[in-house]
Amino acid sequence: MYVVCKEHVEIALDEFVDEYEGQAPDVYNLKEISFTAWNAPAKCEFCDQNPKYLIV
């Protein structure tokens, strides 16, 4: 699972595909989803920007 800004979506997609042997991830806009037992991190996993996407 990756929580990333717009600039780092491609990197997260590449890492996901490498890690899960070619499986395509689901990409969600953080503004359009919510989970009762999970809050998105305050920063992108690759930089200090606000995250915009959840990749699972």
Biopython code that builds the backbone (N, CA, C, O; Angstrom):
import numpy as np
from Bio.PDB.StructureBuilder import StructureBuilder

atoms = [
    (1, "MET", "N", (0.855, -1.170, 0.000)),
    (1, "MET", "CA", (0.000, 0.000, 0.000)),
    (1, "MET", "C", (0.900, 1.231, 0.000)),
    (1, "MET", "O", (1.882, 1.305, 0.739)),
    (2, "TYR", "N", (0.546, 2.185, -0.837)),
    (2, "TYR", "CA", (1.298, 3.439, -0.922)),
    (2, "TYR", "C", (0.321, 4.602, -0.815)),
    (2, "TYR", "O", (-0.783, 4.548, -1.357)),
    (3, "VAL", "N", (0.728, 5.639, -0.125)),
    (3, "VAL", "CA", (-0.032, 6.880, -0.045)),
    (3, "VAL", "C", (0.899, 7.959, -0.574)),
    (3, "VAL", "O", (1.914, 8.275, 0.046)),
    (4, "VAL", "N", (0.543, 8.527, -1.732)),
    (4, "VAL", "CA", (1.495, 9.381, -2.437)),
    (4, "VAL", "C", (0.863, 10.650, -2.995)),
    (4, "VAL", "O", (-0.356, 10.752, -3.138)),
    (5, "CYS", "N", (1.728, 11.612, -3.305)),
    (5, "CYS", "CA", (1.310, 12.827, -3.976)),
    (5, "CYS", "C", (1.222, 12.561, -5.479)),
    (5, "CYS", "O", (1.593, 11.486, -5.949)),
    (6, "LYS", "N", (0.736, 13.532, -6.214)),
    (6, "LYS", "CA", (0.567, 13.368, -7.659)),
    (6, "LYS", "C", (1.901, 13.110, -8.364)),
    (6, "LYS", "O", (1.958, 12.342, -9.325)),
    (7, "GLU", "N", (2.962, 13.745, -7.891)),
    (7, "GLU", "CA", (4.267, 13.605, -8.529)),
    (7, "GLU", "C", (4.843, 12.200, -8.412)),
    (7, "GLU", "O", (5.643, 11.794, -9.254)),
    (8, "HIS", "N", (4.457, 11.459, -7.395)),
    (8, "HIS", "CA", (5.066, 10.159, -7.142)),
    (8, "HIS", "C", (4.156, 8.967, -7.440)),
    (8, "HIS", "O", (4.461, 7.846, -7.034)),
    (9, "VAL", "N", (3.062, 9.188, -8.133)),
    (9, "VAL", "CA", (2.144, 8.094, -8.478)),
    (9, "VAL", "C", (2.855, 7.053, -9.342)),
    (9, "VAL", "O", (2.730, 5.856, -9.084)),
    (10, "GLU", "N", (3.590, 7.482, -10.351)),
    (10, "GLU", "CA", (4.247, 6.529, -11.251)),
    (10, "GLU", "C", (5.270, 5.669, -10.519)),
    (10, "GLU", "O", (5.371, 4.471, -10.784)),
    (11, "ILE", "N", (6.015, 6.251, -9.619)),
    (11, "ILE", "CA", (6.997, 5.488, -8.846)),
    (11, "ILE", "C", (6.291, 4.443, -7.992)),
    (11, "ILE", "O", (6.713, 3.287, -7.945)),
    (12, "ALA", "N", (5.219, 4.845, -7.318)),
    (12, "ALA", "CA", (4.473, 3.911, -6.475)),
    (12, "ALA", "C", (3.857, 2.787, -7.309)),
    (12, "ALA", "O", (3.855, 1.632, -6.885)),
    (13, "LEU", "N", (3.338, 3.117, -8.487)),
    (13, "LEU", "CA", (2.772, 2.088, -9.367)),
    (13, "LEU", "C", (3.845, 1.087, -9.787)),
    (13, "LEU", "O", (3.615, -0.122, -9.758)),
    (14, "ASP", "N", (5.009, 1.586, -10.177)),
    (14, "ASP", "CA", (6.105, 0.711, -10.579)),
    (14, "ASP", "C", (6.536, -0.205, -9.432)),
    (14, "ASP", "O", (6.743, -1.401, -9.636)),
    (15, "GLU", "N", (6.669, 0.352, -8.234)),
    (15, "GLU", "CA", (7.081, -0.451, -7.086)),
    (15, "GLU", "C", (6.025, -1.498, -6.737)),
    (15, "GLU", "O", (6.366, -2.630, -6.394)),
    (16, "PHE", "N", (4.751, -1.130, -6.823)),
    (16, "PHE", "CA", (3.676, -2.069, -6.541)),
    (16, "PHE", "C", (3.734, -3.242, -7.514)),
    (16, "PHE", "O", (3.685, -4.399, -7.096)),
    (17, "VAL", "N", (3.839, -2.950, -8.804)),
    (17, "VAL", "CA", (3.877, -3.995, -9.822)),
    (17, "VAL", "C", (5.098, -4.900, -9.616)),
    (17, "VAL", "O", (4.993, -6.118, -9.754)),
    (18, "ASP", "N", (6.242, -4.317, -9.291)),
    (18, "ASP", "CA", (7.443, -5.121, -9.023)),
    (18, "ASP", "C", (7.250, -6.013, -7.795)),
    (18, "ASP", "O", (7.620, -7.187, -7.812)),
    (19, "GLU", "N", (6.679, -5.459, -6.747)),
    (19, "GLU", "CA", (6.507, -6.196, -5.489)),
    (19, "GLU", "C", (5.477, -7.313, -5.610)),
    (19, "GLU", "O", (5.663, -8.390, -5.044)),
    (20, "TYR", "N", (4.404, -7.070, -6.337)),
    (20, "TYR", "CA", (3.317, -8.043, -6.434)),
    (20, "TYR", "C", (3.304, -8.774, -7.778)),
    (20, "TYR", "O", (2.255, -9.212, -8.251)),
    (21, "GLU", "N", (4.466, -8.894, -8.374)),
    (21, "GLU", "CA", (4.691, -9.715, -9.560)),
    (21, "GLU", "C", (3.720, -9.442, -10.705)),
    (21, "GLU", "O", (3.104, -10.362, -11.243)),
    (22, "GLY", "N", (3.593, -8.180, -11.068)),
    (22, "GLY", "CA", (2.818, -7.819, -12.241)),
    (22, "GLY", "C", (1.350, -7.545, -12.026)),
    (22, "GLY", "O", (0.653, -7.185, -12.974)),
    (23, "GLN", "N", (0.853, -7.703, -10.805)),
    (23, "GLN", "CA", (-0.554, -7.410, -10.551)),
    (23, "GLN", "C", (-0.790, -5.901, -10.612)),
    (23, "GLN", "O", (0.015, -5.113, -10.116)),
    (24, "ALA", "N", (-1.885, -5.523, -11.219)),
    (24, "ALA", "CA", (-2.229, -4.101, -11.313)),
    (24, "ALA", "C", (-2.883, -3.642, -10.007)),
    (24, "ALA", "O", (-3.770, -4.320, -9.489)),
    (25, "PRO", "N", (-2.457, -2.513, -9.481)),
    (25, "PRO", "CA", (-3.050, -2.022, -8.240)),
    (25, "PRO", "C", (-4.351, -1.261, -8.493)),
    (25, "PRO", "O", (-4.671, -0.894, -9.624)),
    (26, "ASP", "N", (-5.079, -1.040, -7.418)),
    (26, "ASP", "CA", (-6.221, -0.132, -7.444)),
    (26, "ASP", "C", (-5.716, 1.223, -6.975)),
    (26, "ASP", "O", (-4.925, 1.306, -6.035)),
    (27, "VAL", "N", (-6.174, 2.285, -7.628)),
    (27, "VAL", "CA", (-5.752, 3.636, -7.281)),
    (27, "VAL", "C", (-6.982, 4.426, -6.871)),
    (27, "VAL", "O", (-7.961, 4.491, -7.615)),
    (28, "TYR", "N", (-6.934, 5.031, -5.681)),
    (28, "TYR", "CA", (-8.054, 5.792, -5.152)),
    (28, "TYR", "C", (-7.634, 7.218, -4.843)),
    (28, "TYR", "O", (-6.529, 7.458, -4.356)),
    (29, "ASN", "N", (-8.510, 8.152, -5.126)),
    (29, "ASN", "CA", (-8.302, 9.538, -4.745)),
    (29, "ASN", "C", (-8.673, 9.651, -3.273)),
    (29, "ASN", "O", (-9.783, 9.283, -2.887)),
    (30, "LEU", "N", (-7.765, 10.153, -2.448)),
    (30, "LEU", "CA", (-8.014, 10.227, -1.012)),
    (30, "LEU", "C", (-9.191, 11.126, -0.651)),
    (30, "LEU", "O", (-9.793, 10.953, 0.408)),
    (31, "LYS", "N", (-9.524, 12.069, -1.504)),
    (31, "LYS", "CA", (-10.667, 12.946, -1.235)),
    (31, "LYS", "C", (-11.999, 12.223, -1.430)),
    (31, "LYS", "O", (-13.030, 12.667, -0.926)),
    (32, "GLU", "N", (-11.972, 11.110, -2.163)),
    (32, "GLU", "CA", (-13.209, 10.412, -2.506)),
    (32, "GLU", "C", (-13.464, 9.153, -1.685)),
    (32, "GLU", "O", (-14.497, 8.506, -1.858)),
    (33, "ILE", "N", (-12.537, 8.795, -0.790)),
    (33, "ILE", "CA", (-12.726, 7.586, 0.011)),
    (33, "ILE", "C", (-12.513, 7.884, 1.480)),
    (33, "ILE", "O", (-11.890, 8.884, 1.835)),
    (34, "SER", "N", (-13.028, 7.020, 2.328)),
    (34, "SER", "CA", (-12.761, 7.114, 3.763)),
    (34, "SER", "C", (-12.901, 5.726, 4.365)),
    (34, "SER", "O", (-13.665, 4.895, 3.873)),
    (35, "PHE", "N", (-12.166, 5.488, 5.421)),
    (35, "PHE", "CA", (-12.208, 4.226, 6.138)),
    (35, "PHE", "C", (-12.425, 4.537, 7.606)),
    (35, "PHE", "O", (-11.876, 5.512, 8.121)),
    (36, "THR", "N", (-13.207, 3.734, 8.278)),
    (36, "THR", "CA", (-13.509, 4.013, 9.679)),
    (36, "THR", "C", (-12.314, 3.780, 10.596)),
    (36, "THR", "O", (-12.171, 4.475, 11.602)),
    (37, "ALA", "N", (-11.458, 2.824, 10.273)),
    (37, "ALA", "CA", (-10.354, 2.483, 11.163)),
    (37, "ALA", "C", (-8.991, 2.885, 10.592)),
    (37, "ALA", "O", (-7.972, 2.331, 11.006)),
    (38, "TRP", "N", (-8.947, 3.832, 9.653)),
    (38, "TRP", "CA", (-7.676, 4.218, 9.051)),
    (38, "TRP", "C", (-7.707, 5.688, 8.665)),
    (38, "TRP", "O", (-8.676, 6.165, 8.074)),
    (39, "ASN", "N", (-6.661, 6.385, 8.996)),
    (39, "ASN", "CA", (-6.479, 7.776, 8.571)),
    (39, "ASN", "C", (-5.242, 7.838, 7.683)),
    (39, "ASN", "O", (-4.217, 7.229, 7.988)),
    (40, "ALA", "N", (-5.345, 8.567, 6.601)),
    (40, "ALA", "CA", (-4.212, 8.703, 5.689)),
    (40, "ALA", "C", (-3.071, 9.444, 6.369)),
    (40, "ALA", "O", (-3.309, 10.352, 7.166)),
    (41, "PRO", "N", (-1.836, 9.067, 6.062)),
    (41, "PRO", "CA", (-0.687, 9.798, 6.589)),
    (41, "PRO", "C", (-0.713, 11.257, 6.122)),
    (41, "PRO", "O", (-1.359, 11.583, 5.126)),
    (42, "ALA", "N", (-0.025, 12.105, 6.827)),
    (42, "ALA", "CA", (-0.006, 13.533, 6.504)),
    (42, "ALA", "C", (0.922, 13.851, 5.343)),
    (42, "ALA", "O", (0.812, 14.921, 4.744)),
    (43, "LYS", "N", (1.840, 12.935, 5.011)),
    (43, "LYS", "CA", (2.830, 13.199, 3.964)),
    (43, "LYS", "C", (2.914, 12.037, 2.991)),
    (43, "LYS", "O", (2.645, 10.887, 3.337)),
    (44, "CYS", "N", (3.291, 12.366, 1.773)),
    (44, "CYS", "CA", (3.589, 11.372, 0.741)),
    (44, "CYS", "C", (4.707, 10.458, 1.245)),
    (44, "CYS", "O", (5.565, 10.888, 2.015)),
    (45, "GLU", "N", (4.695, 9.212, 0.814)),
    (45, "GLU", "CA", (5.735, 8.274, 1.234)),
    (45, "GLU", "C", (7.101, 8.593, 0.643)),
    (45, "GLU", "O", (8.116, 8.091, 1.126)),
    (46, "PHE", "N", (7.139, 9.421, -0.398)),
    (46, "PHE", "CA", (8.395, 9.725, -1.069)),
    (46, "PHE", "C", (8.873, 11.162, -0.880)),
    (46, "PHE", "O", (10.002, 11.489, -1.247)),
    (47, "CYS", "N", (8.028, 12.025, -0.309)),
    (47, "CYS", "CA", (8.413, 13.429, -0.094)),
    (47, "CYS", "C", (7.542, 14.027, 1.017)),
    (47, "CYS", "O", (6.800, 13.305, 1.682)),
    (48, "ASP", "N", (7.633, 15.323, 1.212)),
    (48, "ASP", "CA", (6.891, 15.988, 2.284)),
    (48, "ASP", "C", (5.583, 16.627, 1.831)),
    (48, "ASP", "O", (4.954, 17.350, 2.604)),
    (49, "GLN", "N", (5.168, 16.377, 0.608)),
    (49, "GLN", "CA", (3.916, 16.959, 0.112)),
    (49, "GLN", "C", (2.709, 16.207, 0.680)),
    (49, "GLN", "O", (2.836, 15.087, 1.176)),
    (50, "ASN", "N", (1.542, 16.841, 0.599)),
    (50, "ASN", "CA", (0.318, 16.197, 1.024)),
    (50, "ASN", "C", (-0.012, 15.068, 0.063)),
    (50, "ASN", "O", (0.081, 15.246, -1.152)),
    (51, "PRO", "N", (-0.398, 13.902, 0.587)),
    (51, "PRO", "CA", (-0.754, 12.798, -0.299)),
    (51, "PRO", "C", (-2.105, 13.025, -0.951)),
    (51, "PRO", "O", (-2.988, 13.658, -0.371)),
    (52, "LYS", "N", (-2.258, 12.504, -2.161)),
    (52, "LYS", "CA", (-3.502, 12.638, -2.896)),
    (52, "LYS", "C", (-4.096, 11.293, -3.307)),
    (52, "LYS", "O", (-5.289, 11.200, -3.596)),
    (53, "TYR", "N", (-3.262, 10.248, -3.333)),
    (53, "TYR", "CA", (-3.713, 8.953, -3.843)),
    (53, "TYR", "C", (-3.323, 7.813, -2.914)),
    (53, "TYR", "O", (-2.269, 7.837, -2.278)),
    (54, "LEU", "N", (-4.192, 6.823, -2.852)),
    (54, "LEU", "CA", (-3.950, 5.565, -2.166)),
    (54, "LEU", "C", (-3.816, 4.499, -3.236)),
    (54, "LEU", "O", (-4.695, 4.342, -4.084)),
    (55, "ILE", "N", (-2.716, 3.770, -3.193)),
    (55, "ILE", "CA", (-2.470, 2.711, -4.171)),
    (55, "ILE", "C", (-2.378, 1.394, -3.407)),
    (55, "ILE", "O", (-1.498, 1.200, -2.569)),
    (56, "VAL", "N", (-3.318, 0.490, -3.722)),
    (56, "VAL", "CA", (-3.372, -0.817, -3.031)),
    (56, "VAL", "C", (-3.572, -1.931, -4.030)),
    (56, "VAL", "O", (-3.643, -3.098, -3.647)),
]
sb = StructureBuilder()
sb.init_structure("model")
sb.init_model(0)
sb.init_chain("A")
sb.init_seg("    ")
for serial, (resi, resn, name, xyz) in enumerate(atoms, 1):
    if name == "N":
        sb.init_residue(resn, " ", resi, " ")
    sb.init_atom(name, np.array(xyz, "f"), 0.0, 1.0, " ", f" {name:<3s}", serial, name[0])
structure = sb.get_structure()
